[in-house]
């Protein structure tokens, strides 16, 4: 991340910690964000122990969540907090007064529209910059507001027989009051960068019902402690932080913008440098997500029940499956393991609400729009949609030929492992580079090889295969 100048007018947060900038080598926005997350984590421990739901009413817990959340957002983003209030308030008004037919769509459009306006405002003032601003919390707020809207619509306006299991589990039967609603939006351990917690799960955490719903499978009837998983994730966060700091010294992604890299290196070198650079770049995202999980777990949010042995599980808000992502042999598994809670939001709010023929593409387009308006976002997500569509066709048609023996299966897995690694690095590079003036020359220097292979697979399996190898109907099929 590029440091922001101390004289910059774009960053609205507190400058109290500015003396730490030269000491830590981080910009003031990054320092404030880390401090707020660490403070939320520290506060979460007494919040969980001293204000636990057995001895504290839900309204008190909601009030504490809201007040602490406002304080942290004010410190980190200053007057920009007004945008979070405006967006949340517009959503609540629409929940109350728009007719049932158009309510969820109206809330979705307005919440996303307000976020889009803030994205544009940011681009005008800080084009190409990496300064942290209120658009981060607004992106999480969009998710929360829309899941409330769709949850209320499913719970109050639709017949239960028309809901799928996912929609039934998230359906909301009563309109949230103002305190509960704003507590959900501003919860101090979740407001900065999530991960998304669905409304019913948040309310179950506040009133303590999430701890008792599966108590019959537990060896301990008390509220479970996240101590073990907290320590594990703390070690993970420290390791990821160290890896994140190593990228500029090993394979900085910025080098891929240089003409020397594009025109004075070999095609093989460029591909493997891309693979190495994007692999080293991912810990930055892992760090932020695992830190977010850690902060939420510290206050008791993230409990998902008990396993068969009665041990507590804390994976409700797990937002990235690092090992699975880095070792999978399927692009679908790769995508599903990345920003998991956002994928759940997109499935619940977009995929399940769209016609099946356009659902996959709608998910990727909405995901790009949610991130902002840099063309690199749209190149990345459209490329991901192209790759995912092609990979599904290849897997369906090619994989059965490699299931005859273990040797053949292992060979198939070896090939798909490396294709998945390259595909992940290949489509994410435009997300990192942001602009077409960098992405297109780089893709050109790679000869667009994965784009062409994917497009070729889609054309072949959807059109050419029927012409080249027409299916002959046998007598049995004719008689049937």
N, C-alpha and C positions, 0 to 999 in steps of 0.2 A: 504494500500500500504506500502511496506517495504521501509524505508528510505535508500537512497543511501549514501555511505560513501563519505566524502569530498575529499578523496584521490583517489576515483575511476576514472579510465581513460575512463570509458564507456560513461559518460555524457559529451557532448561537448559544452553545453550551457554556458552562462555567469555565473561567480561566484560573480558578483558584490553584490548580495543580500545575500551572505552566512551568514553575521551576524544575519539575521532574522531566520535562521534555528533553533537555540535553543529557540528562543523566541516564534515562532509559532508552533514548534513541527512538522514541515513539512520538507521534503527533498528539496534540492535546485531546483530539476527539477519540483517539484510540485509548489513551490513558483513562479518560473519563468513562468510557464504555467498560473497560476492564475493572475499574474501581467500583462502578455501579453493580456489575455482576458479582464481584467479590463481596461487596457489602450485602447484597441480596442473599448470597449464600450464607454469610455469617449470621444475618438476621433470621434466616430460615430455620436454623437450629433451635433457638429459643421460641420461635413461633410454633414449631412443631411440638416442643416439650411443654411450654408454659401456657399456650393457647390451644391445646389439643381439643378436638371436638367433644370429648367426654366431659370436659369441664367448662367449655366456652360455647356460647350460643353462636349459631351461624351468622347472625347479624353483626356480632362483634368481630368475628373473623373476617366477614366481608368488609367491614369498615376499616380494619387494620390493613387488609390487602389494598384497598383503594387509596388510603392516605399515604402509605409507604410507596406505592407505585407512582403516584403523582409526584412525590418528593424526588424519586430517582429520575423520572423523566425530565423534571424541571432542571435538575443538576446537569444532566447529560445533554439536553437539547434546548433548554431555556424556553424562550417565548414560542418556539415551534410546537410546544405542547398543545397550543390552541387548535392545531389541525387535527390532533387525535380526538379532542373533545367535539369538534365540529363534525367529523366523520361519524363518530359513534352516535352523536345526538341525531344526525340526519337519519341514520339507520333505525334508531329507536322510534322516531316519529313515523317513519314508514311502516314499521312493525305494527304500530297502533292504529293507523288511519287508512292504509291502503287496503282495498278489497282483497279478499282471499285469493282470487284468481291471479292477480298480478303482483301480489305482495312479495314473494321470494325473488321474482325476476327484477322487480323495481329496486329492492334492496341491493341485489347483486350489481345492477347497473350503476346505481348511485355510489355505492361504496367503491367499486372499481373506478368509476369516473373521477371521484375525488382523489383517489390515489394517483390516477393518471395525470391529473392537473398538477399534483405535487411533484411527480416525476419530471414533467415538462419544466416546471419552475426550477427544479434542481439542475436540469440540463442547461438552462439559460444562464444560471449563475455560476455553475461549476462543471462545465462540459468536459467530460473525460476524466474528472476528478474522482478520488476515492474517499473524500471526506464523509464521515458518518453523519447522517442527519435523520430527521423524523420519518423519512420514507421507510426505514427499516421497521419501526413499530407500526406504521400504517399498513404495511404488508401483512403483518400478523393480525392486525385489527380487522382487515378485510376478511380474512379467513374466519375469525370469530363471529363477526356480524352476519356473514352469509350462512354459516352453519346454524345460527339461531333462527334465521329466517326460514331456511328449508326445514329445520327441525320442527318449528311451529306449524308450518304448512302440513308437514307429514302427520303431526300429532293432533291437529285440530280440524284440518280441512279435507283430509283424504281418508278413505276407507282402509282399515287395516289389511284387508285382503289384497289391496293394490300395492302394498309396500313390500319391498324385498327385506331379507333379514337385517341387512346393514341399516336400512332406513327405519325399521322397527326399533332397533336398539338405540337409535339416536333421536327418535321422535320426542318432541317436547309438548306436554299436555297443557301447560299454563304459561301465560305471558310473564316473563321475569319482571320483578319490580325494579325501580331505578337503581337502588343500592346494589342488588345482585348483578344487574346488567353492567354497571360501571366497574364493579369489582372484578367481573370476568374480563373486561377489556383492559383494566389497569393493574391486574394482579402483579405485585412487585417482583415476583420471581419469574414472570412469564412475559412481561410487557416489552422488554428490551429486544429480544430476538426469538421468543417462543421457547420450545417448539409448540405448535398448536395443540391445545387440549380441547376436546369437544365439550360443549356446554354441560351436558349431563354428567360427564366425568368430573368436571370442575365442581359442580354442585355436590356430587357424591364425596369429593375430597373435603369440601367445606363442612358438610354436616356429618362426615365420618362414616357414611354408609358404605363407602368403597372398602373399608377395612373389615366390615362385618358380613358382607354379602357371601363371602366364601369361608367364613370362620370355621365351618364344620370340617374343612380339610386341613385346618391348621393345628399344630401342636401347641401353639401359644395363643390364648384368647385376647392378649393385650394388643394394642396398636403396634404393628410391626415396625422395626427399625431399619432404615436404609443404610446403616453403618457400613456393612460389607461392600455393597455395590457402590456406595459413596467413595470409599477408599480405592476401589478398583478404577472407577472413572476418574478420580483425581490423578492417579498415576498415568492413566491414558492421556489426560489433558496435558500433563507436564511433558510427556514424550512427544505429543503432537505439536506442542509449542516449540520444542527444540527442532523438530523436523521442519516446521514452518519457517524458522529462521535460517535454515540451511539452503533453501531453494536459491536465493540470489547468488550463492557461492558455487553451486553445482551446475544448475541448468536454468538460468533466469529466462522466463518466458518473453521478456522484453527483447531479447536478442533476435527473436523470430520476426521482428519488424524490420531488421536491418537488411539493406540490399546485399551486403556481403554474405549473409546467411542464405538469402534467396537465390543468389546467382553464382556464388563461388564455392558451393558445397555440393556434394552428390545427393541424388534422390534418396538413396538408402540412409545416408547420414541425416538428412532432414527428417525422415520418418522416425528414426530412432531417437533423435534429439527431441522431437515433439512428444514421443512416448515418455521419455525421461522427464522432460520439463513439466508436462501435465500431471504425471505421477507425483512429482515433488510439490506441485501446486495444490493438490487436493487436501493435504493436511491443514491448509488454512481454513477450509470449510469444515473439515472434521473437528478442528479445534473449537470453532464457534458453536457447532452443534452439540458436541460433547460437553462443553462448558455450560450450555443452556440446560442440557439434561441434568448435569450435576447440581446446578442451582435449584432446579425444581425438585429434585430428589431430596435435597437438604431440608426442605420444609415439609416433606411428606407427600408430595405430588408425584405420581408415576407408578404407584402401587397398582398391580393388575391381578392380584389374587395369589393363590398358592399352587405349588406343583404337587405331584402325586405323593411326595414325601413330607408335605406340610411346610415346605420352605417358601418364604415370601418371594414373589417375583416383582421386579421394578422396571419393567420394559414397556409400560404404557406409552411413554413419550420418547422412546428410543428413536432417534431421527436419522441415524445412519448405521448400516451394518457393514463395518469396515472390512472385516475378513471376508465376508460373503461377496462384497463388491469387488474386492481386489483379486479374488480367486475364481469367480464364477465363469462358466462357459456359455452363458446365455446373455444376450443384450437386454432381454426383458428383466432378468434377475438383476442385472447391473442397474437398470433404471429404477426398478422397484426398491433397491437397497439404498438409494440416494435421496436425501430429503424426504424421508418416509412419511412424516406427518403431512407435508404438503401434498404428497401423492394421495394420501387418504382424503384430504380436502378436495382435490381435483376429481377423484373418483366419486365422492359423495355429492358434490355440488355441480359437476359438469358431466362426467362420463355417464352417470346413471340417469341424467336428465335429458340427454341428447339422443337423437335417432342413432341406432347402432352403426349405420353406414358412415357417419361423420364423427362419431364419439372420440376415436383415437386422435384424429387431427384437431378436433375442438379442444381437447385437453392440452395439446402442445401449443396451440395458438394462444389460448387463455393463459397458460403458464408464461409465455413470452410477454404478453401484455401486462401481466401482474408484475413482472420484473422491471418493465420500463420500455423506453423507446429507442434505445441504441439498436442499430440494425443487426449488430452481432448477436443479440438475443434471439431475433427471429431466424437468422441463419442457423443458429445452434439448435433451436427447438424444431424447426422444419427438417433440418438434417437428421435429428434424432428420430422424428416421426418416419422419415424415409428409411433410415437404417432399421428401425424396429419392425416396420412393415415387411421389408425384405428379409430380415432375419427370421421372422415368423414363417414366411413361405419356404425358405431354405430348410429350416428345421423340420417342417412338416413333410417336405418332399425328399430330402437327402438323408436325414438321420436314420430312417428305417433300414437303409442299406448297410449301416454300420453296427447293427445290433446282433449280428450273427455270432460274434465272439468277443471275448474280453479285449483281445488285441485290437480289433477293429474299433470297438467302443472307445478305448483309450486313445487311439489315434485321432478319432473324431473329436474327442474332448480336448486333445492337445491343440488341434488346429483352431477349434472354436474359442479356446482360451485366448490365443494370441489375436484372433480377429476381434474378439470382444475388447481386449486391451487397446488395440489400435482404434477401434470404432469409438470407444469412450473418449480417448484423447483427441481424436480427429474432430468429433462434433462439438466438444467443449471449447476448442481453441477460439472460435469466433465469439463465444460467451466471454472469454477472458480479454480478447483483443478489442471488443466492443464495436469497432468500426469496419466498414467494408473496405476502406482504403488499405487496411492491413490484412484483413481476412482473405479477400479475393486473391491478392498476389501470392499469399502463402498457400492457399488451396491450389492455385495455378502451378506453383512450384512443385506441388505434390501430384500434379496431373489429375486432380480430382478423382483419384483412383477408387476410393471407397464410394463416392457418389455414383460413379459410372457402374461399378459392380452392383450396387443396390438397385439402381434404376434398371439395369439389365435383368436382374433377378425378378423384379416385379413385372416387367414386360413379358419375359419368357413364361413365367408360371401362370400369369393371368391371360395371356393371349397366344403366344407363339407355340406353346406346348400343345394346345388343342389342334393347331394346324399341322405341326410336325408329327405328333403322335396322337392321332384321333382315337378316341375311345370306341371300341367296337362292342356293340351290345350282343351278348350271347343269347342263345335261345331261351335260357331260363329267365333272363331279365326281360326278354320280350313277352314271354308268357305271363310274367308277373304284372 
